Amino acid sequence: MPLSAIRDVVKGAAMTNATKPYSWSAWLAPVSVNVVLGSVGVIPLAFVWMFLAQYPLAALGLTERDPTDNDGILPWLVLLGAVGLFFILWTVINKVTRRVTRLPNRSYWWVSVIISLTPFVFFAVFPDAWTALG
């Protein structure tokens, strides 16, 4: 028996469920769920960015406040409450999806966050893409 065949047998025997590589088909559900959530999440993330630009970042001098924003902070708190509900929904859906797929915890959450943020980053980098959609 060649040495490489022995190495493959030993490597396969030492592999546990925690270190076993998953097929690409196991990632279809999490990727699909997070693409949809990321597409819906563009609006809540835009609200978060607008709030940060109007208040804390403007107070630090990193951005300028919109001179026509005279409604105060209450409408922003209402919007951020809705954004909080979206993030809670995102977390619950991802926890359920991860339990069902039984994918490794650390890699699952990294992939979920990156895929969910991809649409927001795309529209932040290419803001004219909104006009192509409508």
N, CA, C and O atoms as a Tinker XYZ file with bonds, in Angstrom:
   536  protein
     1  N      0.853000   -1.174000    0.000000    73     2
     2  CA     0.000000    0.000000    0.000000    64     1     3
     3  C      0.902000    1.241000    0.000000    63     2     4     5
     4  O      1.783000    1.356000    0.852000    81     3
     5  N      0.696000    2.168000   -0.940000    73     3     6
     6  CA     1.550000    3.353000   -0.991000    64     5     7
     7  C      1.322000    4.259000    0.220000    63     6     8     9
     8  O      0.271000    4.236000    0.861000    81     7
     9  N      2.338000    5.044000    0.499000    73     7    10
    10  CA     2.305000    5.934000    1.654000    64     9    11
    11  C      1.163000    6.945000    1.566000    63    10    12    13
    12  O      0.544000    7.263000    2.581000    81    11
    13  N      0.874000    7.456000    0.364000    73    11    14
    14  CA    -0.199000    8.450000    0.223000    64    13    15
    15  C     -1.559000    7.838000    0.553000    63    14    16    17
    16  O     -2.413000    8.522000    1.116000    81    15
    17  N     -1.782000    6.565000    0.215000    73    15    18
    18  CA    -3.049000    5.908000    0.536000    64    17    19
    19  C     -3.210000    5.752000    2.040000    63    18    20    21
    20  O     -4.305000    5.928000    2.574000    81    19
    21  N     -2.117000    5.420000    2.725000    73    19    22
    22  CA    -2.161000    5.304000    4.188000    64    21    23
    23  C     -2.458000    6.661000    4.811000    63    22    24    25
    24  O     -3.253000    6.765000    5.745000    81    23
    25  N     -1.813000    7.701000    4.289000    73    23    26
    26  CA    -2.035000    9.053000    4.803000    64    25    27
    27  C     -3.502000    9.457000    4.640000    63    26    28    29
    28  O     -4.083000   10.069000    5.536000    81    27
    29  N     -4.100000    9.114000    3.489000    73    27    30
    30  CA    -5.507000    9.458000    3.253000    64    29    31
    31  C     -6.438000    8.718000    4.205000    63    30    32    33
    32  O     -7.422000    9.287000    4.679000    81    31
    33  N     -6.138000    7.470000    4.486000    73    31    34
    34  CA    -6.964000    6.688000    5.409000    64    33    35
    35  C     -6.867000    7.275000    6.813000    63    34    36    37
    36  O     -7.881000    7.442000    7.491000    81    35
    37  N     -5.659000    7.585000    7.245000    73    35    38
    38  CA    -5.471000    8.148000    8.580000    64    37    39
    39  C     -6.137000    9.516000    8.677000    63    38    40    41
    40  O     -6.788000    9.823000    9.676000    81    39
    41  N     -5.980000   10.329000    7.653000    73    39    42
    42  CA    -6.579000   11.657000    7.662000    64    41    43
    43  C     -8.101000   11.558000    7.722000    63    42    44    45
    44  O     -8.743000   12.326000    8.438000    81    43
    45  N     -8.678000   10.627000    6.981000    73    43    46
    46  CA   -10.130000   10.452000    6.985000    64    45    47
    47  C    -10.630000    9.918000    8.312000    63    46    48    49
    48  O    -11.705000   10.304000    8.772000    81    47
    49  N     -9.857000    9.030000    8.936000    73    47    50
    50  CA   -10.271000    8.452000   10.212000    64    49    51
    51  C    -10.185000    9.472000   11.334000    63    50    52    53
    52  O    -10.976000    9.431000   12.277000    81    51
    53  N     -9.231000   10.386000   11.236000    73    51    54
    54  CA    -9.059000   11.381000   12.285000    64    53    55
    55  C    -10.044000   12.538000   12.162000    63    54    56    57
    56  O    -10.144000   13.365000   13.068000    81    55
    57  N    -10.763000   12.603000   11.060000    73    55    58
    58  CA   -11.661000   13.720000   10.827000    64    57    59
    59  C    -12.962000   13.505000   11.600000    63    58    60    61
    60  O    -13.634000   12.490000   11.417000    81    59
    61  N    -13.310000   14.446000   12.452000    73    59    62
    62  CA   -14.554000   14.361000   13.213000    64    61    63
    63  C    -15.610000   15.226000   12.540000    63    62    64    65
    64  O    -15.347000   15.863000   11.520000    81    63
    65  N    -16.795000   15.243000   13.115000    73    63    66
    66  CA   -17.859000   16.081000   12.568000    64    65    67
    67  C    -17.486000   17.556000   12.603000    63    66    68    69
    68  O    -17.877000   18.317000   11.718000    81    67
    69  N    -16.736000   17.963000   13.614000    73    67    70
    70  CA   -16.376000   19.379000   13.745000    64    69    71
    71  C    -15.374000   19.806000   12.681000    63    70    72    73
    72  O    -15.360000   20.969000   12.278000    81    71
    73  N    -14.527000   18.871000   12.215000    73    71    74
    74  CA   -13.514000   19.245000   11.226000    64    73    75
    75  C    -13.847000   18.755000    9.825000    63    74    76    77
    76  O    -13.113000   19.044000    8.880000    81    75
    77  N    -14.944000   18.017000    9.676000    73    75    78
    78  CA   -15.313000   17.467000    8.379000    64    77    79
    79  C    -15.710000   18.581000    7.415000    63    78    80    81
    80  O    -16.527000   19.434000    7.761000    81    79
    81  N    -15.151000   18.581000    6.228000    73    79    82
    82  CA   -15.531000   19.627000    5.277000    64    81    83
    83  C    -16.960000   19.401000    4.789000    63    82    84    85
    84  O    -17.393000   18.267000    4.589000    81    83
    85  N    -17.675000   20.497000    4.604000    73    83    86
    86  CA   -19.050000   20.419000    4.141000    64    85    87
    87  C    -19.090000   20.662000    2.642000    63    86    88    89
    88  O    -18.277000   21.408000    2.096000    81    87
    89  N    -20.041000   20.026000    1.991000    73    87    90
    90  CA   -20.170000   20.228000    0.551000    64    89    91
    91  C    -20.770000   21.606000    0.298000    63    90    92    93
    92  O    -21.374000   22.213000    1.182000    81    91
    93  N    -20.593000   22.076000   -0.916000    73    91    94
    94  CA   -21.100000   23.397000   -1.265000    64    93    95
    95  C    -22.609000   23.443000   -1.191000    63    94    96    97
    96  O    -23.173000   24.516000   -0.977000    81    95
    97  N    -23.290000   22.308000   -1.361000    73    95    98
    98  CA   -24.756000   22.305000   -1.321000    64    97    99
    99  C    -25.293000   22.600000    0.078000    63    98   100   101
   100  O    -26.417000   23.080000    0.218000    81    99
   101  N    -24.505000   22.318000    1.111000    73    99   102
   102  CA   -24.938000   22.641000    2.470000    64   101   103
   103  C    -25.004000   24.142000    2.694000    63   102   104   105
   104  O    -25.712000   24.607000    3.588000    81   103
   105  N    -24.273000   24.903000    1.890000    73   103   106
   106  CA   -24.244000   26.364000    2.041000    64   105   107
   107  C    -25.316000   27.063000    1.208000    63   106   108   109
   108  O    -25.454000   28.283000    1.302000    81   107
   109  N    -26.077000   26.331000    0.396000    73   107   110
   110  CA   -27.087000   26.966000   -0.454000    64   109   111
   111  C    -28.169000   27.685000    0.353000    63   110   112   113
   112  O    -28.527000   28.818000    0.034000    81   111
   113  N    -28.683000   27.041000    1.382000    73   111   114
   114  CA   -29.740000   27.663000    2.187000    64   113   115
   115  C    -29.244000   28.919000    2.900000    63   114   116   117
   116  O    -29.899000   29.957000    2.800000    81   115
   117  N    -28.111000   28.874000    3.620000    73   115   118
   118  CA   -27.659000   30.097000    4.289000    64   117   119
   119  C    -27.330000   31.229000    3.322000    63   118   120   121
   120  O    -27.630000   32.389000    3.603000    81   119
   121  N    -26.722000   30.907000    2.197000    73   119   122
   122  CA   -26.393000   31.953000    1.226000    64   121   123
   123  C    -27.665000   32.560000    0.664000    63   122   124   125
   124  O    -27.767000   33.780000    0.544000    81   123
   125  N    -28.640000   31.724000    0.318000    73   123   126
   126  CA   -29.899000   32.231000   -0.228000    64   125   127
   127  C    -30.636000   33.099000    0.785000    63   126   128   129
   128  O    -31.116000   34.183000    0.453000    81   127
   129  N    -30.723000   32.621000    2.013000    73   127   130
   130  CA   -31.417000   33.378000    3.063000    64   129   131
   131  C    -30.744000   34.729000    3.268000    63   130   132   133
   132  O    -31.429000   35.743000    3.397000    81   131
   133  N    -29.419000   34.760000    3.301000    73   131   134
   134  CA   -28.720000   36.006000    3.593000    64   133   135
   135  C    -28.671000   36.952000    2.400000    63   134   136   137
   136  O    -28.542000   38.161000    2.590000    81   135
   137  N    -28.770000   36.440000    1.185000    73   135   138
   138  CA   -28.897000   37.340000    0.033000    64   137   139
   139  C    -30.232000   38.069000    0.104000    63   138   140   141
   140  O    -30.298000   39.275000   -0.135000    81   139
   141  N    -31.294000   37.341000    0.432000    73   139   142
   142  CA   -32.617000   37.968000    0.558000    64   141   143
   143  C    -32.626000   38.959000    1.722000    63   142   144   145
   144  O    -33.087000   40.091000    1.574000    81   143
   145  N    -32.118000   38.535000    2.873000    73   143   146
   146  CA   -32.087000   39.442000    4.029000    64   145   147
   147  C    -31.199000   40.656000    3.769000    63   146   148   149
   148  O    -31.516000   41.762000    4.207000    81   147
   149  N    -30.097000   40.458000    3.064000    73   147   150
   150  CA   -29.225000   41.578000    2.737000    64   149   151
   151  C    -29.875000   42.544000    1.773000    63   150   152   153
   152  O    -29.673000   43.754000    1.879000    81   151
   153  N    -30.659000   42.029000    0.827000    73   151   154
   154  CA   -31.358000   42.908000   -0.109000    64   153   155
   155  C    -32.419000   43.728000    0.603000    63   154   156   157
   156  O    -32.587000   44.913000    0.318000    81   155
   157  N    -33.134000   43.104000    1.524000    73   155   158
   158  CA   -34.127000   43.833000    2.315000    64   157   159
   159  C    -33.425000   44.766000    3.302000    63   158   160   161
   160  O    -33.929000   45.849000    3.599000    81   159
   161  N    -32.276000   44.352000    3.802000    73   159   162
   162  CA   -31.553000   45.115000    4.815000    64   161   163
   163  C    -30.854000   46.358000    4.309000    63   162   164   165
   164  O    -30.292000   47.106000    5.109000    81   163
   165  N    -30.868000   46.607000    3.008000    73   163   166
   166  CA   -30.245000   47.826000    2.474000    64   165   167
   167  C    -30.896000   49.057000    3.089000    63   166   168   169
   168  O    -30.204000   50.006000    3.458000    81   167
   169  N    -32.213000   49.049000    3.201000    73   167   170
   170  CA   -32.936000   50.216000    3.726000    64   169   171
   171  C    -32.630000   50.439000    5.211000    63   170   172   173
   172  O    -32.279000   51.562000    5.572000    81   171
   173  N    -32.744000   49.435000    6.093000    73   171   174
   174  CA   -32.381000   49.683000    7.491000    64   173   175
   175  C    -30.929000   50.129000    7.672000    63   174   176   177
   176  O    -30.647000   50.999000    8.496000    81   175
   177  N    -30.003000   49.536000    6.904000    73   175   178
   178  CA   -28.605000   49.963000    7.026000    64   177   179
   179  C    -28.405000   51.389000    6.528000    63   178   180   181
   180  O    -27.564000   52.114000    7.059000    81   179
   181  N    -29.165000   51.798000    5.517000    73   179   182
   182  CA   -29.086000   53.183000    5.052000    64   181   183
   183  C    -29.592000   54.132000    6.139000    63   182   184   185
   184  O    -29.030000   55.210000    6.331000    81   183
   185  N    -30.646000   53.736000    6.846000    73   183   186
   186  CA   -31.143000   54.571000    7.954000    64   185   187
   187  C    -30.096000   54.697000    9.052000    63   186   188   189
   188  O    -29.896000   55.777000    9.608000    81   187
   189  N    -29.436000   53.596000    9.359000    73   187   190
   190  CA   -28.378000   53.647000   10.378000    64   189   191
   191  C    -27.270000   54.594000    9.939000    63   190   192   193
   192  O    -26.801000   55.412000   10.731000    81   191
   193  N    -26.846000   54.488000    8.677000    73   191   194
   194  CA   -25.789000   55.370000    8.177000    64   193   195
   195  C    -26.232000   56.835000    8.215000    63   194   196   197
   196  O    -25.454000   57.702000    8.614000    81   195
   197  N    -27.473000   57.120000    7.805000    73   195   198
   198  CA   -27.956000   58.511000    7.823000    64   197   199
   199  C    -28.009000   59.046000    9.252000    63   198   200   201
   200  O    -27.654000   60.201000    9.491000    81   199
   201  N    -28.450000   58.220000   10.208000    73   199   202
   202  CA   -28.480000   58.649000   11.605000    64   201   203
   203  C    -27.076000   58.943000   12.109000    63   202   204   205
   204  O    -26.843000   59.970000   12.745000    81   203
   205  N    -26.133000   58.035000   11.823000    73   203   206
   206  CA   -24.754000   58.250000   12.278000    64   205   207
   207  C    -24.155000   59.510000   11.659000    63   206   208   209
   208  O    -23.430000   60.249000   12.325000    81   207
   209  N    -24.456000   59.752000   10.391000    73   207   210
   210  CA   -23.909000   60.934000    9.718000    64   209   211
   211  C    -24.528000   62.219000   10.262000    63   210   212   213
   212  O    -23.850000   63.245000   10.314000    81   211
   213  N    -25.793000   62.188000   10.667000    73   211   214
   214  CA   -26.479000   63.387000   11.141000    64   213   215
   215  C    -26.144000   63.747000   12.583000    63   214   216   217
   216  O    -26.103000   64.928000   12.928000    81   215
   217  N    -25.908000   62.763000   13.421000    73   215   218
   218  CA   -25.756000   63.062000   14.847000    64   217   219
   219  C    -24.350000   62.778000   15.388000    63   218   220   221
   220  O    -23.587000   63.730000   15.552000    81   219
   221  N    -23.964000   61.539000   15.672000    73   219   222
   222  CA   -22.661000   61.363000   16.326000    64   221   223
   223  C    -21.469000   61.751000   15.460000    63   222   224   225
   224  O    -20.522000   62.361000   15.956000    81   223
   225  N    -21.498000   61.408000   14.174000    73   223   226
   226  CA   -20.347000   61.763000   13.332000    64   225   227
   227  C    -20.289000   63.267000   13.072000    63   226   228   229
   228  O    -19.205000   63.835000   12.941000    81   227
   229  N    -21.447000   63.908000   12.998000    73   227   230
   230  CA   -21.470000   65.370000   12.831000    64   229   231
   231  C    -20.974000   66.055000   14.106000    63   230   232   233
   232  O    -20.298000   67.081000   14.033000    81   231
   233  N    -21.303000   65.502000   15.261000    73   231   234
   234  CA   -20.829000   66.076000   16.517000    64   233   235
   235  C    -19.308000   65.958000   16.645000    63   234   236   237
   236  O    -18.666000   66.799000   17.274000    81   235
   237  N    -18.745000   64.928000   16.055000    73   235   238
   238  CA   -17.286000   64.762000   16.064000    64   237   239
   239  C    -16.600000   65.572000   14.969000    63   238   240   241
   240  O    -15.372000   65.649000   14.926000    81   239
   241  N    -17.397000   66.180000   14.079000    73   239   242
   242  CA   -16.842000   66.969000   12.994000    64   241   243
   243  C    -16.432000   66.154000   11.776000    63   242   244   245
   244  O    -15.753000   66.669000   10.888000    81   243
   245  N    -16.832000   64.902000   11.723000    73   243   246
   246  CA   -16.463000   64.055000   10.596000    64   245   247
   247  C    -17.408000   64.216000    9.406000    63   246   248   249
   248  O    -17.020000   63.969000    8.264000    81   247
   249  N    -18.643000   64.630000    9.671000    73   247   250
   250  CA   -19.614000   64.905000    8.613000    64   249   251
   251  C    -20.312000   66.223000    8.933000    63   250   252   253
   252  O    -20.104000   66.803000    9.999000    81   251
   253  N    -21.130000   66.683000    8.014000    73   251   254
   254  CA   -21.920000   67.896000    8.252000    64   253   255
   255  C    -23.385000   67.515000    8.334000    63   254   256   257
   256  O    -23.858000   66.652000    7.595000    81   255
   257  N    -24.111000   68.179000    9.258000    73   255   258
   258  CA   -25.537000   67.913000    9.392000    64   257   259
   259  C    -26.290000   68.516000    8.230000    63   258   260   261
   260  O    -25.872000   69.522000    7.656000    81   259
   261  N    -27.394000   67.899000    7.891000    73   259   262
   262  CA   -28.287000   68.424000    6.863000    64   261   263
   263  C    -28.973000   69.664000    7.426000    63   262   264   265
   264  O    -29.642000   69.576000    8.456000    81   263
   265  N    -28.822000   70.828000    6.769000    73   263   266
   266  CA   -29.402000   72.047000    7.332000    64   265   267
   267  C    -30.934000   72.035000    7.350000    63   266   268   269
   268  O    -31.538000   72.810000    8.092000    81   267
   269  N    -31.567000   71.188000    6.565000    73   267   270
   270  CA   -33.033000   71.144000    6.558000    64   269   271
   271  C    -33.589000   70.136000    7.541000    63   270   272   273
   272  O    -34.807000   69.974000    7.621000    81   271
   273  N    -32.738000   69.450000    8.295000    73   271   274
   274  CA   -33.201000   68.473000    9.279000    64   273   275
   275  C    -33.578000   69.219000   10.551000    63   274   276   277
   276  O    -32.721000   69.507000   11.386000    81   275
   277  N    -34.868000   69.531000   10.696000    73   275   278
   278  CA   -35.310000   70.274000   11.872000    64   277   279
   279  C    -36.374000   69.509000   12.659000    63   278   280   281
   280  O    -37.097000   70.098000   13.463000    81   279
   281  N    -36.470000   68.212000   12.432000    73   279   282
   282  CA   -37.485000   67.409000   13.112000    64   281   283
   283  C    -37.036000   66.944000   14.492000    63   282   284   285
   284  O    -37.849000   66.460000   15.280000    81   283
   285  N    -35.771000   67.085000   14.782000    73   283   286
   286  CA   -35.262000   66.593000   16.046000    64   285   287
   287  C    -34.870000   65.130000   15.945000    63   286   288   289
   288  O    -34.764000   64.568000   14.855000    81   287
   289  N    -34.657000   64.530000   17.098000    73   287   290
   290  CA   -34.147000   63.166000   17.111000    64   289   291
   291  C    -35.244000   62.114000   17.244000    63   290   292   293
   292  O    -34.979000   60.935000   17.010000    81   291
   293  N    -36.463000   62.496000   17.610000    73   291   294
   294  CA   -37.528000   61.512000   17.819000    64   293   295
   295  C    -37.831000   60.675000   16.580000    63   294   296   297
   296  O    -37.931000   59.454000   16.708000    81   295
   297  N    -37.984000   61.259000   15.382000    73   295   298
   298  CA   -38.213000   60.379000   14.216000    64   297   299
   299  C    -37.078000   59.382000   13.988000    63   298   300   301
   300  O    -37.314000   58.260000   13.541000    81   299
   301  N    -35.857000   59.792000   14.293000    73   299   302
   302  CA   -34.724000   58.882000   14.137000    64   301   303
   303  C    -34.807000   57.735000   15.132000    63   302   304   305
   304  O    -34.477000   56.596000   14.801000    81   303
   305  N    -35.247000   58.031000   16.348000    73   303   306
   306  CA   -35.369000   56.959000   17.335000    64   305   307
   307  C    -36.446000   55.957000   16.933000    63   306   308   309
   308  O    -36.295000   54.757000   17.159000    81   307
   309  N    -37.535000   56.448000   16.334000    73   307   310
   310  CA   -38.577000   55.552000   15.842000    64   309   311
   311  C    -38.015000   54.671000   14.723000    63   310   312   313
   312  O    -38.237000   53.460000   14.717000    81   311
   313  N    -37.284000   55.276000   13.772000    73   311   314
   314  CA   -36.691000   54.504000   12.679000    64   313   315
   315  C    -35.676000   53.496000   13.195000    63   314   316   317
   316  O    -35.629000   52.360000   12.725000    81   315
   317  N    -34.867000   53.909000   14.160000    73   315   318
   318  CA   -33.863000   52.989000   14.688000    64   317   319
   319  C    -34.509000   51.840000   15.461000    63   318   320   321
   320  O    -33.937000   50.753000   15.539000    81   319
   321  N    -35.703000   52.068000   16.038000    73   319   322
   322  CA   -36.447000   50.976000   16.666000    64   321   323
   323  C    -36.852000   49.935000   15.635000    63   322   324   325
   324  O    -36.757000   48.734000   15.889000    81   323
   325  N    -37.309000   50.400000   14.456000    73   323   326
   326  CA   -37.656000   49.481000   13.376000    64   325   327
   327  C    -36.413000   48.758000   12.860000    63   326   328   329
   328  O    -36.474000   47.577000   12.520000    81   327
   329  N    -35.299000   49.463000   12.805000    73   327   330
   330  CA   -34.038000   48.844000   12.383000    64   329   331
   331  C    -33.629000   47.765000   13.391000    63   330   332   333
   332  O    -33.150000   46.699000   13.005000    81   331
   333  N    -33.819000   48.045000   14.668000    73   331   334
   334  CA   -33.527000   47.053000   15.701000    64   333   335
   335  C    -34.364000   45.793000   15.532000    63   334   336   337
   336  O    -33.870000   44.681000   15.722000    81   335
   337  N    -35.633000   45.970000   15.174000    73   335   338
   338  CA   -36.490000   44.814000   14.915000    64   337   339
   339  C    -35.979000   44.007000   13.724000    63   338   340   341
   340  O    -36.027000   42.777000   13.739000    81   339
   341  N    -35.485000   44.703000   12.681000    73   339   342
   342  CA   -34.923000   43.987000   11.539000    64   341   343
   343  C    -33.711000   43.173000   11.953000    63   342   344   345
   344  O    -33.577000   42.025000   11.529000    81   343
   345  N    -32.823000   43.732000   12.769000    73   343   346
   346  CA   -31.631000   42.998000   13.198000    64   345   347
   347  C    -31.994000   41.812000   14.092000    63   346   348   349
   348  O    -31.337000   40.773000   14.034000    81   347
   349  N    -33.023000   41.956000   14.910000    73   347   350
   350  CA   -33.487000   40.823000   15.721000    64   349   351
   351  C    -34.017000   39.722000   14.810000    63   350   352   353
   352  O    -33.718000   38.545000   15.011000    81   351
   353  N    -34.808000   40.110000   13.803000    73   351   354
   354  CA   -35.334000   39.143000   12.843000    64   353   355
   355  C    -34.196000   38.456000   12.085000    63   354   356   357
   356  O    -34.238000   37.244000   11.875000    81   355
   357  N    -33.183000   39.217000   11.675000    73   355   358
   358  CA   -32.025000   38.659000   10.971000    64   357   359
   359  C    -31.327000   37.615000   11.847000    63   358   360   361
   360  O    -30.959000   36.540000   11.373000    81   359
   361  N    -31.153000   37.942000   13.118000    73   359   362
   362  CA   -30.463000   37.033000   14.037000    64   361   363
   363  C    -31.259000   35.750000   14.245000    63   362   364   365
   364  O    -30.696000   34.656000   14.205000    81   363
   365  N    -32.558000   35.876000   14.466000    73   363   366
   366  CA   -33.385000   34.685000   14.708000    64   365   367
   367  C    -33.405000   33.784000   13.480000    63   366   368   369
   368  O    -33.253000   32.569000   13.604000    81   367
   369  N    -33.591000   34.363000   12.297000    73   367   370
   370  CA   -33.625000   33.565000   11.075000    64   369   371
   371  C    -32.284000   32.854000   10.859000    63   370   372   373
   372  O    -32.257000   31.690000   10.460000    81   371
   373  N    -31.184000   33.545000   11.118000    73   371   374
   374  CA   -29.873000   32.919000   10.932000    64   373   375
   375  C    -29.590000   31.847000   11.978000    63   374   376   377
   376  O    -28.949000   30.844000   11.663000    81   375
   377  N    -30.049000   32.032000   13.210000    73   375   378
   378  CA   -29.856000   30.989000   14.218000    64   377   379
   379  C    -30.605000   29.722000   13.839000    63   378   380   381
   380  O    -30.084000   28.616000   13.984000    81   379
   381  N    -31.835000   29.890000   13.351000    73   379   382
   382  CA   -32.618000   28.728000   12.938000    64   381   383
   383  C    -31.963000   28.050000   11.739000    63   382   384   385
   384  O    -31.853000   26.825000   11.701000    81   383
   385  N    -31.530000   28.837000   10.764000    73   383   386
   386  CA   -30.902000   28.273000    9.568000    64   385   387
   387  C    -29.607000   27.533000    9.926000    63   386   388   389
   388  O    -29.333000   26.464000    9.382000    81   387
   389  N    -28.821000   28.097000   10.833000    73   387   390
   390  CA   -27.578000   27.429000   11.221000    64   389   391
   391  C    -27.849000   26.116000   11.942000    63   390   392   393
   392  O    -27.140000   25.135000   11.723000    81   391
   393  N    -28.857000   26.084000   12.793000    73   391   394
   394  CA   -29.179000   24.839000   13.492000    64   393   395
   395  C    -29.665000   23.767000   12.531000    63   394   396   397
   396  O    -29.320000   22.594000   12.672000    81   395
   397  N    -30.471000   24.175000   11.550000    73   395   398
   398  CA   -30.999000   23.203000   10.591000    64   397   399
   399  C    -29.883000   22.651000    9.708000    63   398   400   401
   400  O    -29.835000   21.448000    9.452000    81   399
   401  N    -28.990000   23.519000    9.243000    73   399   402
   402  CA   -27.920000   23.070000    8.342000    64   401   403
   403  C    -26.761000   22.424000    9.081000    63   402   404   405
   404  O    -25.994000   21.680000    8.471000    81   403
   405  N    -26.609000   22.681000   10.368000    73   403   406
   406  CA   -25.529000   22.133000   11.200000    64   405   407
   407  C    -24.136000   22.469000   10.663000    63   406   408   409
   408  O    -23.209000   21.665000   10.757000    81   407
   409  N    -24.014000   23.642000   10.114000    73   407   410
   410  CA   -22.709000   24.102000    9.622000    64   409   411
   411  C    -21.878000   24.607000   10.793000    63   410   412   413
   412  O    -22.434000   24.923000   11.845000    81   411
   413  N    -20.560000   24.691000   10.636000    73   411   414
   414  CA   -19.702000   25.174000   11.734000    64   413   415
   415  C    -20.067000   26.602000   12.122000    63   414   416   417
   416  O    -20.302000   27.452000   11.263000    81   415
   417  N    -20.111000   26.847000   13.403000    73   415   418
   418  CA   -20.592000   28.112000   13.952000    64   417   419
   419  C    -19.821000   29.325000   13.433000    63   418   420   421
   420  O    -20.421000   30.257000   12.898000    81   419
   421  N    -18.520000   29.317000   13.586000    73   419   422
   422  CA   -17.715000   30.501000   13.240000    64   421   423
   423  C    -17.798000   30.829000   11.752000    63   422   424   425
   424  O    -18.040000   31.979000   11.388000    81   423
   425  N    -17.601000   29.845000   10.900000    73   423   426
   426  CA   -17.640000   30.127000    9.465000    64   425   427
   427  C    -19.045000   30.499000    9.014000    63   426   428   429
   428  O    -19.209000   31.315000    8.106000    81   427
   429  N    -20.060000   29.908000    9.640000    73   427   430
   430  CA   -21.439000   30.260000    9.264000    64   429   431
   431  C    -21.705000   31.740000    9.505000    63   430   432   433
   432  O    -22.244000   32.418000    8.632000    81   431
   433  N    -21.335000   32.247000   10.672000    73   431   434
   434  CA   -21.654000   33.649000   10.995000    64   433   435
   435  C    -20.833000   34.614000   10.145000    63   434   436   437
   436  O    -21.343000   35.660000    9.743000    81   435
   437  N    -19.574000   34.285000    9.865000    73   435   438
   438  CA   -18.777000   35.157000    8.991000    64   437   439
   439  C    -19.383000   35.228000    7.594000    63   438   440   441
   440  O    -19.514000   36.311000    7.023000    81   439
   441  N    -19.747000   34.089000    7.054000    73   439   442
   442  CA   -20.351000   34.056000    5.718000    64   441   443
   443  C    -21.677000   34.812000    5.725000    63   442   444   445
   444  O    -21.967000   35.559000    4.791000    81   443
   445  N    -22.478000   34.626000    6.763000    73   443   446
   446  CA   -23.776000   35.303000    6.842000    64   445   447
   447  C    -23.637000   36.817000    6.880000    63   446   448   449
   448  O    -24.358000   37.530000    6.181000    81   447
   449  N    -22.721000   37.301000    7.685000    73   447   450
   450  CA   -22.526000   38.758000    7.783000    64   449   451
   451  C    -22.008000   39.324000    6.465000    63   450   452   453
   452  O    -22.499000   40.351000    5.995000    81   451
   453  N    -21.032000   38.669000    5.875000    73   451   454
   454  CA   -20.452000   39.181000    4.625000    64   453   455
   455  C    -21.490000   39.184000    3.509000    63   454   456   457
   456  O    -21.598000   40.156000    2.762000    81   455
   457  N    -22.252000   38.101000    3.394000    73   455   458
   458  CA   -23.256000   38.029000    2.323000    64   457   459
   459  C    -24.376000   39.027000    2.583000    63   458   460   461
   460  O    -24.888000   39.630000    1.639000    81   459
   461  N    -24.767000   39.215000    3.832000    73   459   462
   462  CA   -25.837000   40.168000    4.145000    64   461   463
   463  C    -25.409000   41.606000    3.879000    63   462   464   465
   464  O    -26.237000   42.428000    3.487000    81   463
   465  N    -24.145000   41.922000    4.081000    73   463   466
   466  CA   -23.668000   43.293000    3.862000    64   465   467
   467  C    -23.323000   43.588000    2.405000    63   466   468   469
   468  O    -23.178000   44.754000    2.036000    81   467
   469  N    -23.192000   42.574000    1.583000    73   467   470
   470  CA   -22.793000   42.762000    0.187000    64   469   471
   471  C    -23.728000   43.692000   -0.591000    63   470   472   473
   472  O    -23.224000   44.580000   -1.279000    81   471
   473  N    -25.067000   43.546000   -0.529000    73   471   474
   474  CA   -25.918000   44.488000   -1.269000    64   473   475
   475  C    -25.762000   45.934000   -0.797000    63   474   476   477
   476  O    -25.765000   46.853000   -1.616000    81   475
   477  N    -25.627000   46.145000    0.517000    73   475   478
   478  CA   -25.458000   47.503000    1.036000    64   477   479
   479  C    -24.157000   48.120000    0.538000    63   478   480   481
   480  O    -24.135000   49.276000    0.117000    81   479
   481  N    -23.080000   47.351000    0.586000    73   479   482
   482  CA   -21.789000   47.852000    0.116000    64   481   483
   483  C    -21.849000   48.135000   -1.385000    63   482   484   485
   484  O    -21.294000   49.129000   -1.854000    81   483
   485  N    -22.523000   47.260000   -2.137000    73   483   486
   486  CA   -22.653000   47.467000   -3.573000    64   485   487
   487  C    -23.346000   48.800000   -3.872000    63   486   488   489
   488  O    -22.868000   49.581000   -4.695000    81   487
   489  N    -24.474000   49.055000   -3.203000    73   487   490
   490  CA   -25.210000   50.296000   -3.471000    64   489   491
   491  C    -24.514000   51.513000   -2.879000    63   490   492   493
   492  O    -24.743000   52.630000   -3.344000    81   491
   493  N    -23.669000   51.330000   -1.864000    73   491   494
   494  CA   -22.889000   52.448000   -1.342000    64   493   495
   495  C    -21.774000   52.824000   -2.316000    63   494   496   497
   496  O    -21.463000   54.003000   -2.482000    81   495
   497  N    -21.175000   51.823000   -2.956000    73   495   498
   498  CA   -20.097000   52.071000   -3.911000    64   497   499
   499  C    -20.654000   52.549000   -5.254000    63   498   500   501
   500  O    -20.062000   53.413000   -5.901000    81   499
   501  N    -21.787000   51.989000   -5.668000    73   499   502
   502  CA   -22.409000   52.337000   -6.954000    64   501   503
   503  C    -23.813000   52.900000   -6.713000    63   502   504   505
   504  O    -24.795000   52.202000   -6.963000    81   503
   505  N    -23.935000   54.139000   -6.235000    73   503   506
   506  CA   -25.261000   54.678000   -5.912000    64   505   507
   507  C    -26.153000   54.852000   -7.145000    63   506   508   509
   508  O    -27.375000   54.894000   -7.004000    81   507
   509  N    -25.592000   54.953000   -8.321000    73   507   510
   510  CA   -26.410000   55.088000   -9.523000    64   509   511
   511  C    -27.093000   53.787000   -9.897000    63   510   512   513
   512  O    -27.945000   53.786000  -10.785000    81   511
   513  N    -26.756000   52.692000   -9.260000    73   511   514
   514  CA   -27.405000   51.416000   -9.565000    64   513   515
   515  C    -28.882000   51.446000   -9.168000    63   514   516   517
   516  O    -29.680000   50.690000   -9.721000    81   515
   517  N    -29.260000   52.313000   -8.211000    73   515   518
   518  CA   -30.661000   52.446000   -7.831000    64   517   519
   519  C    -31.512000   52.861000   -9.014000    63   518   520   521
   520  O    -32.625000   52.363000   -9.185000    81   519
   521  N    -30.996000   53.777000   -9.838000    73   519   522
   522  CA   -31.764000   54.247000  -10.986000    64   521   523
   523  C    -31.927000   53.151000  -12.027000    63   522   524   525
   524  O    -32.934000   53.121000  -12.735000    81   523
   525  N    -30.974000   52.268000  -12.132000    73   523   526
   526  CA   -31.083000   51.159000  -13.085000    64   525   527
   527  C    -32.186000   50.191000  -12.664000    63   526   528   529
   528  O    -32.797000   49.541000  -13.513000    81   527
   529  N    -32.445000   50.089000  -11.353000    73   527   530
   530  CA   -33.472000   49.190000  -10.867000    64   529   531
   531  C    -34.881000   49.754000  -11.070000    63   530   532   533
   532  O    -35.832000   48.996000  -11.264000    81   531
   533  N    -35.014000   51.059000  -11.028000    73   531   534
   534  CA   -36.345000   51.658000  -11.078000    64   533   535
   535  C    -36.620000   52.264000  -12.356000    63   534   536
   536  O    -37.703000   52.813000  -12.559000    81   535
